[in-house]
Amino acid sequence: MISTLLIFPIIAALLVLLIKKPKFNTFMINLYAVIHFVITMMICAGFGTKEASPYFAVDGVNQIFLLVLSIVYLAVALYNTGYVKTFDTPAKRISHYSFMILIFVLSMTGTLLSTDLGLAWVLIEATTLSSAYLIYFNKTKHSIEAAWKYVFICSIGIALAFVGIILLNISSGSINTLNFSELYQHAQSFDTNWLKLAFIFMLFGFGAKMGLAPVHFWLPDAHSEAPSPISALLSAALLNSAFLVIVRVFKITDLAGCSNYARFMLLLMGFISLFITAVFIYHIKNYKRMLAYSSIENMGILAIGLALGAYYAVILHVIGHSLAKASFFLTSGNVLELYQTKRIKSVNGLIKADGKTGTLWIASFLAICAFPTSVLFISEFLFAKTMIAQGHYILCTLFVLLLTTILYGLGHVVIKTAFGKVSEDKTNVIEANRNKVSLCMYIPQIIMLILVFTLGIYIPKFLNNIILNCINGL
């Protein structure tokens, strides 16, 4: 089954390039999404083998990440069905767009399933190459700039990660392997000085891909300029893939007995990410860019949670952020179709312009800002509780203040755009574009938001067992 996840998109991508028909392209993207979801659910339910080769396997840790990716991709594929109908581009460009989506999802899936650090590094680079075209797709001045910045910064990051892998190999001495299980097995014999240096390089390298400050500079531009389905995949799936690699490297430092150093670095980058978001959130004029900074904030929260050892809360936050942010970005696509602008000051009266989009816009905000019963409320509450339990009172105070500051900044924009009167210059534009927002562009957000708010009240035993298996593997 794992082989199907990795082989089918290659075949589908080649067919998309050959046939070049928009309906067929959409069909292949949706077919892969359904296959991805069905196979992932079967694996989670215990059916079939969890190992395809020595290089790809499902274990306790990556299973929950694979499930999140599968759900988000299925939602994005459904949304994309209606979204591509708004394209006014040649069929050839649409086929390239579909081809790159398939390769992008394949690269992320391979990264999650990889059992080897070297292979994970290669596949992380593959995500950069495949998603760069998707960011550039609109071919505007800003999208070209965003794509180049993305490639440049992530290439530097991947180079730093490569240096870290070399240093890790030096620290391992005669143990000539990058297989995660073997690295864990021999971690206690590693040279801790070299290992600490290796962790720094890999944290900054993979952290650039994850969107952690201060190596986050590509993220606001890329997420704001990419088509909305791609923005959702970037924020809700790609960042998780890089985070999983950092989690696996962190475990090596933990087993080697130098985790305190790693925890300090994670805490430092986590709080810098929160601080950067809190500062910039008040100076943003583009609502998609605002959502991108929210992703930086949430990646910082995950880094802090990993450092604290609050693993259950970390997994809940991964789930909640992925679903809520995907919903937010997809809804921003509706806003863009209706108003034909990304400027915050040009969007007013969203509720009156399109009640369904306005409601989803507000609900996505409530979900991402941890409003009860959002599952993010549970995760952030557990983070604060862990800080207090460990005696980090100053850190807890700073954590709450930064989150409150960011909440106010997001809330100010959401309220401003959702309510009020639609400006006269936008009334005719909205009427002309209202039919572009089809039913497919509402349903995915509704489903994801239902999941987010339901999980804040009740976590099914099936999902809870997957989360506990993940924690046992950390």
C-alpha positions as CSV (number, residue, x, y, z in Angstrom):
1,M,0.0,0.0,0.0
2,I,2.9,2.3,0.8
3,S,4.3,1.6,-2.7
4,T,1.0,2.7,-4.2
5,L,1.2,6.0,-2.4
6,L,4.6,6.6,-3.9
7,I,4.2,5.1,-7.4
8,F,0.7,6.2,-8.4
9,P,1.4,10.0,-8.4
10,I,4.3,9.4,-10.7
11,I,2.1,7.6,-13.2
12,A,-0.7,10.1,-12.8
13,A,1.7,13.1,-13.3
14,L,3.0,11.6,-16.5
15,L,-0.5,11.1,-17.8
16,V,-1.4,14.6,-16.9
17,L,1.5,15.9,-19.0
18,L,0.5,13.7,-21.9
19,I,-3.2,14.3,-22.0
20,K,-3.4,18.0,-21.1
21,K,-7.1,18.2,-20.5
22,P,-8.3,20.3,-17.5
23,K,-11.0,17.8,-16.5
24,F,-8.7,14.9,-16.7
25,N,-6.1,16.8,-14.6
26,T,-8.6,17.5,-11.9
27,F,-9.8,13.9,-12.0
28,M,-6.2,12.6,-11.4
29,I,-5.6,15.0,-8.5
30,N,-8.9,13.9,-6.9
31,L,-8.2,10.2,-7.6
32,Y,-4.8,10.4,-5.9
33,A,-6.4,12.3,-3.0
34,V,-9.0,9.5,-2.5
35,I,-6.4,6.7,-2.9
36,H,-4.1,8.6,-0.4
37,F,-6.9,8.9,2.1
38,V,-8.2,5.3,1.8
39,I,-4.7,3.7,2.0
40,T,-3.8,6.0,5.0
41,M,-7.0,5.0,6.8
42,M,-6.4,1.3,6.1
43,I,-2.9,1.6,7.5
44,C,-4.1,3.4,10.6
45,A,-6.7,0.7,11.1
46,G,-4.0,-1.9,11.0
47,F,-4.6,-3.4,7.5
48,G,-1.8,-4.3,5.2
49,T,2.0,-3.9,5.7
50,K,3.5,-0.8,7.1
51,E,6.8,-1.2,5.4
52,A,7.4,-0.9,1.7
53,S,11.2,-1.1,1.6
54,P,14.2,-0.4,3.9
55,Y,13.7,3.3,3.0
56,F,10.0,3.9,3.5
57,A,7.7,2.7,6.3
58,V,4.9,3.8,8.6
59,D,5.8,3.9,12.3
60,G,4.2,5.2,15.4
61,V,5.6,8.7,14.9
62,N,4.9,9.4,11.3
63,Q,1.4,7.8,11.1
64,I,-0.4,10.8,12.6
65,F,1.5,13.2,10.2
66,L,0.5,11.0,7.3
67,L,-3.1,11.1,8.4
68,V,-3.1,14.9,8.7
69,L,-1.5,15.2,5.2
70,S,-4.1,12.9,3.7
71,I,-7.1,14.8,5.2
72,V,-5.7,18.2,4.1
73,Y,-4.8,17.0,0.6
74,L,-8.3,15.5,0.2
75,A,-9.9,18.8,1.3
76,V,-7.6,20.8,-1.0
77,A,-8.3,18.5,-4.0
78,L,-12.0,19.0,-3.6
79,Y,-11.6,22.8,-3.3
80,N,-9.3,22.7,-6.3
81,T,-12.1,21.1,-8.4
82,G,-14.0,24.4,-8.2
83,Y,-11.0,26.6,-8.0
84,V,-9.4,25.6,-11.4
85,K,-12.7,26.5,-13.2
86,T,-11.8,30.2,-12.4
87,F,-8.5,29.9,-14.3
88,D,-8.2,31.9,-17.5
89,T,-5.1,30.1,-18.7
90,P,-4.2,27.7,-21.4
91,A,-4.7,24.0,-20.8
92,K,-1.0,23.4,-21.0
93,R,-0.4,25.7,-18.0
94,I,-3.2,23.9,-16.0
95,S,-1.5,20.6,-16.8
96,H,1.8,21.9,-15.4
97,Y,0.0,23.1,-12.4
98,S,-1.7,19.7,-11.8
99,F,1.6,17.9,-12.5
100,M,3.4,19.9,-9.9
101,I,0.7,19.3,-7.3
102,L,1.0,15.6,-7.7
103,I,4.8,15.7,-7.4
104,F,4.6,18.1,-4.4
105,V,2.2,15.8,-2.5
106,L,4.4,12.8,-3.5
107,S,7.5,14.6,-2.1
108,M,5.8,15.4,1.2
109,T,4.5,11.8,1.5
110,G,7.9,10.5,0.8
111,T,9.5,12.8,3.4
112,L,7.0,11.6,6.1
113,L,7.5,7.9,5.3
114,S,11.3,8.1,5.0
115,T,13.3,5.9,7.4
116,D,16.6,7.5,6.4
117,L,17.8,11.0,7.2
118,G,19.7,11.3,3.9
119,L,16.6,10.4,1.9
120,A,14.4,12.7,4.0
121,W,16.9,15.5,3.1
122,V,16.6,14.7,-0.6
123,L,12.8,14.7,-0.5
124,I,12.6,18.0,1.4
125,E,14.6,19.5,-1.4
126,A,12.2,17.9,-3.9
127,T,9.3,19.7,-2.1
128,T,11.1,23.0,-2.8
129,L,11.6,22.3,-6.5
130,S,8.0,21.1,-7.0
131,S,6.3,23.9,-5.1
132,A,8.4,26.7,-6.5
133,Y,6.5,26.6,-9.8
134,L,3.2,26.5,-7.9
135,I,4.2,29.7,-6.0
136,Y,5.2,31.3,-9.4
137,F,2.0,30.1,-11.1
138,N,0.2,33.5,-11.4
139,K,3.4,34.9,-13.1
140,T,3.0,38.4,-11.5
141,K,5.9,40.5,-10.4
142,H,5.3,39.6,-6.7
143,S,4.9,35.9,-7.4
144,I,8.2,35.7,-9.3
145,E,9.9,37.5,-6.4
146,A,8.3,35.2,-3.9
147,A,9.4,32.1,-5.8
148,W,13.0,33.2,-6.1
149,K,13.1,34.1,-2.4
150,Y,11.6,30.7,-1.6
151,V,14.1,28.8,-3.7
152,F,17.1,30.9,-2.5
153,I,16.4,30.8,1.3
154,C,15.3,27.1,1.3
155,S,18.4,26.1,-0.7
156,I,20.6,27.8,1.8
157,G,18.6,26.0,4.5
158,I,19.0,22.6,2.8
159,A,22.7,23.3,2.5
160,L,23.0,24.0,6.2
161,A,21.0,20.8,6.9
162,F,23.5,18.9,4.7
163,V,26.4,20.2,6.7
164,G,24.5,19.1,9.8
165,I,24.1,15.6,8.4
166,I,27.9,15.5,7.8
167,L,28.6,16.6,11.3
168,L,26.1,14.0,12.6
169,N,28.0,11.4,10.7
170,I,31.3,12.6,12.3
171,S,29.7,12.4,15.7
172,S,28.6,8.8,15.1
173,G,32.2,7.6,14.6
174,S,32.4,4.2,12.9
175,I,28.6,3.8,12.7
176,N,28.2,4.5,9.0
177,T,24.4,4.9,8.7
178,L,21.7,7.5,8.4
179,N,18.9,5.1,9.2
180,F,16.8,6.6,12.0
181,S,16.3,3.4,13.9
182,E,20.1,2.6,13.8
183,L,20.9,6.2,14.8
184,Y,18.6,5.9,17.8
185,Q,20.1,2.5,18.7
186,H,23.7,3.8,18.8
187,A,23.0,7.4,19.9
188,Q,24.5,7.0,23.4
189,S,28.0,6.3,21.8
190,F,27.9,9.6,19.7
191,D,30.3,12.4,20.4
192,T,28.0,15.0,22.0
193,N,30.1,18.0,21.0
194,W,29.8,17.2,17.3
195,L,26.2,16.2,17.8
196,K,25.3,19.5,19.4
197,L,26.9,21.3,16.4
198,A,25.1,19.0,14.0
199,F,21.8,19.8,15.7
200,I,22.3,23.5,15.3
201,F,22.9,23.2,11.6
202,M,20.0,20.9,11.0
203,L,17.6,23.0,13.2
204,F,18.4,26.1,11.1
205,G,18.4,24.1,7.9
206,F,15.1,22.2,8.3
207,G,13.8,25.1,10.4
208,A,14.0,27.3,7.4
209,K,11.7,24.9,5.6
210,M,9.4,24.7,8.7
211,G,9.2,28.5,8.8
212,L,10.8,29.1,12.2
213,A,12.3,32.5,12.8
214,P,14.8,33.9,12.2
215,V,15.0,31.8,9.0
216,H,11.4,32.4,8.0
217,F,11.8,35.1,5.4
218,W,10.5,33.1,2.5
219,L,7.2,32.1,4.1
220,P,5.1,35.3,4.1
221,D,5.9,36.0,0.5
222,A,5.4,32.4,-0.8
223,H,2.2,31.8,1.1
224,S,0.6,35.1,0.1
225,E,1.5,34.8,-3.6
226,A,0.7,31.1,-4.2
227,P,-2.8,30.1,-5.4
228,S,-5.0,29.5,-2.4
229,P,-5.0,25.6,-2.6
230,I,-1.2,25.7,-2.7
231,S,-1.1,28.1,0.2
232,A,-3.1,25.6,2.2
233,L,-0.8,22.7,1.3
234,L,2.3,24.8,2.1
235,S,1.0,25.9,5.5
236,A,-0.9,22.8,6.6
237,A,1.3,20.0,5.1
238,L,4.8,21.1,4.0
239,L,5.7,22.7,7.4
240,N,4.6,19.5,9.2
241,S,7.0,17.5,7.0
242,A,10.0,19.6,8.0
243,F,8.9,19.6,11.6
244,L,8.8,15.7,11.6
245,V,12.4,15.6,10.5
246,I,13.4,18.0,13.3
247,V,11.5,15.8,15.7
248,R,13.4,12.8,14.6
249,V,16.8,14.6,14.9
250,F,15.8,15.9,18.4
251,K,15.2,12.3,19.5
252,I,18.8,11.5,18.6
253,T,20.0,14.3,20.9
254,D,17.7,13.1,23.6
255,L,19.0,9.5,23.5
256,A,22.6,10.8,23.3
257,G,22.1,12.7,26.6
258,C,22.4,16.3,25.3
259,S,18.7,17.2,24.9
260,N,18.9,20.2,27.3
261,Y,21.0,22.0,24.7
262,A,18.6,21.1,21.9
263,R,15.6,22.1,24.1
264,F,17.1,25.6,24.7
265,M,17.6,26.2,21.0
266,L,14.0,25.1,20.2
267,L,12.7,27.4,23.0
268,L,14.7,30.2,21.7
269,M,13.6,29.9,18.0
270,G,10.0,29.2,19.2
271,F,9.8,32.4,21.1
272,I,11.5,34.4,18.4
273,S,8.9,33.1,16.0
274,L,6.1,34.3,18.3
275,F,7.8,37.7,18.8
276,I,8.3,38.2,15.1
277,T,4.6,37.5,14.4
278,A,3.5,39.7,17.2
279,V,5.5,42.6,15.8
280,F,4.6,42.2,12.1
281,I,1.0,41.3,12.5
282,Y,0.1,44.9,13.0
283,H,1.8,46.2,9.9
284,I,0.4,43.8,7.3
285,K,-1.8,45.1,4.5
286,N,-2.3,41.7,2.8
287,Y,-4.7,39.2,4.4
288,K,-3.0,36.2,2.9
289,R,0.3,37.5,4.2
290,M,-1.4,37.8,7.6
291,L,-2.3,34.1,7.6
292,A,1.3,33.3,6.6
293,Y,2.6,35.0,9.8
294,S,0.0,33.0,11.7
295,S,1.8,29.9,10.4
296,I,5.1,31.2,11.7
297,E,3.5,31.7,15.1
298,N,2.1,28.2,15.2
299,M,5.4,26.6,14.1
300,G,7.0,28.5,17.0
301,I,4.4,27.0,19.3
302,L,5.2,23.5,18.1
303,A,9.0,24.2,18.7
304,I,8.2,25.3,22.2
305,G,6.0,22.3,22.9
306,L,8.7,19.9,21.7
307,A,11.2,21.6,23.9
308,L,8.9,21.3,26.9
309,G,8.3,17.6,26.2
310,A,4.5,18.3,26.0
311,Y,4.2,15.7,23.2
312,Y,0.4,15.1,23.5
313,A,-0.2,18.8,23.1
314,V,2.2,19.0,20.2
315,I,0.3,16.4,18.2
316,L,-3.0,18.0,19.0
317,H,-1.6,21.3,17.8
318,V,-0.3,19.8,14.6
319,I,-3.8,18.4,13.9
320,G,-5.6,21.6,14.9
321,H,-3.3,24.0,13.1
322,S,-3.3,22.0,9.9
323,L,-7.1,21.8,9.6
324,A,-7.8,25.3,10.8
325,K,-5.1,27.0,8.7
326,A,-6.0,25.0,5.6
327,S,-9.6,26.2,6.1
328,F,-8.5,29.8,6.5
329,F,-6.3,29.8,3.4
330,L,-9.0,28.1,1.3
331,T,-11.6,30.7,2.5
332,S,-9.1,33.4,1.6
333,G,-9.3,32.1,-1.9
334,N,-13.0,32.7,-1.9
335,V,-12.4,36.3,-0.6
336,L,-9.9,36.9,-3.4
337,E,-12.3,35.6,-6.1
338,L,-15.1,37.8,-4.8
339,Y,-13.1,41.0,-4.2
340,Q,-10.2,40.5,-6.7
341,T,-7.8,42.0,-4.2
342,K,-5.6,40.8,-1.3
343,R,-5.5,44.3,0.3
344,I,-7.1,44.3,3.7
345,K,-8.4,47.9,3.4
346,S,-10.3,47.0,0.2
347,V,-12.3,44.2,1.8
348,N,-15.4,45.2,3.8
349,G,-18.8,43.6,4.5
350,L,-17.8,40.1,3.7
351,I,-20.8,38.7,5.6
352,K,-23.1,40.8,3.4
353,A,-21.2,40.1,0.2
354,D,-21.3,36.3,0.7
355,G,-22.7,35.0,3.9
356,K,-21.2,31.5,3.6
357,T,-17.7,32.8,2.9
358,G,-18.0,35.4,5.7
359,T,-19.2,32.7,8.2
360,L,-16.3,30.4,7.2
361,W,-13.9,33.4,7.5
362,I,-15.0,34.1,11.1
363,A,-15.1,30.4,12.0
364,S,-11.6,29.8,10.7
365,F,-10.4,32.7,12.8
366,L,-12.1,31.3,15.9
367,A,-10.5,27.9,15.2
368,I,-7.0,29.2,14.7
369,C,-7.1,31.6,17.7
370,A,-7.9,28.7,20.0
371,F,-11.5,29.7,20.8
372,P,-13.3,27.0,22.8
373,T,-14.1,24.3,21.6
374,S,-11.3,24.4,19.1
375,V,-8.8,21.6,19.7
376,L,-6.1,24.4,19.6
377,F,-7.6,25.7,22.9
378,I,-6.7,22.3,24.5
379,S,-3.2,22.2,23.1
380,E,-2.3,25.8,24.1
381,F,-3.8,25.3,27.5
382,L,-1.7,22.2,27.9
383,F,1.4,24.1,26.8
384,A,0.8,26.8,29.5
385,K,0.0,24.1,32.1
386,T,3.3,22.3,31.3
387,M,5.3,25.6,31.7
388,I,3.7,26.2,35.1
389,A,4.3,22.6,36.2
390,Q,8.0,22.9,35.2
391,G,8.4,26.2,37.0
392,H,8.8,28.3,33.8
393,Y,6.6,31.1,35.1
394,I,8.3,33.9,33.2
395,L,8.1,31.9,29.9
396,C,4.5,31.1,30.5
397,T,3.7,34.8,31.1
398,L,5.6,35.8,27.9
399,F,3.8,33.0,26.0
400,V,0.4,34.2,27.0
401,L,1.2,37.8,26.3
402,L,2.5,37.1,22.8
403,L,-0.4,34.9,21.9
404,T,-2.8,37.6,23.1
405,T,-1.1,40.2,21.1
406,I,-1.2,38.1,18.0
407,L,-4.9,37.3,18.7
408,Y,-5.8,41.0,18.8
409,G,-4.0,41.6,15.5
410,L,-5.7,38.8,13.7
411,G,-9.1,39.7,15.3
412,H,-8.8,43.3,14.3
413,V,-8.4,42.3,10.6
414,V,-11.1,39.6,10.6
415,I,-13.7,41.9,12.2
416,K,-12.8,44.7,9.9
417,T,-13.2,42.6,6.7
418,A,-16.2,40.5,7.8
419,F,-18.5,43.3,9.0
420,G,-19.5,46.8,7.8
421,K,-20.8,47.9,4.5
422,V,-19.5,46.8,1.2
423,S,-17.9,49.7,-0.6
424,E,-19.6,50.9,-3.7
425,D,-16.6,50.3,-5.9
426,K,-16.6,46.6,-4.9
427,T,-20.3,45.9,-5.2
428,N,-20.3,45.4,-9.0
429,V,-17.1,43.4,-8.8
430,I,-18.6,41.0,-6.2
431,E,-21.8,40.6,-8.2
432,A,-19.7,39.7,-11.3
433,N,-17.6,37.2,-9.5
434,R,-20.2,35.6,-7.2
435,N,-20.8,32.7,-9.5
436,K,-17.1,31.8,-9.5
437,V,-17.3,30.5,-5.9
438,S,-18.9,27.1,-6.4
439,L,-20.1,24.6,-3.8
440,C,-16.8,22.8,-3.9
441,M,-15.2,25.9,-2.5
442,Y,-17.3,25.8,0.7
443,I,-17.6,22.1,1.6
444,P,-13.9,21.3,2.5
445,Q,-13.7,24.2,5.0
446,I,-17.0,23.2,6.6
447,I,-15.7,19.6,7.1
448,M,-12.3,20.7,8.5
449,L,-13.8,23.2,10.9
450,I,-16.3,20.6,12.2
451,L,-13.3,18.3,12.9
452,V,-11.4,21.1,14.7
453,F,-14.3,22.1,17.0
454,T,-15.4,18.5,17.6
455,L,-11.9,17.3,18.6
456,G,-11.8,20.1,21.2
457,I,-14.7,18.2,23.0
458,Y,-14.2,14.6,22.1
459,I,-11.2,12.7,20.7
460,P,-12.2,9.3,19.3
461,K,-10.4,6.3,20.8
462,F,-9.1,5.4,17.3
463,L,-7.4,8.8,17.0
464,N,-6.3,8.8,20.6
465,N,-4.5,5.5,20.1
466,I,-2.7,6.9,17.1
467,I,-1.6,9.9,19.1
468,L,-0.4,7.7,22.0
469,N,1.6,5.5,19.6
470,C,3.2,8.6,18.3
471,I,4.1,9.8,21.8
472,N,5.6,6.3,22.6
473,G,7.9,6.6,19.6
474,L,9.2,10.1,20.6
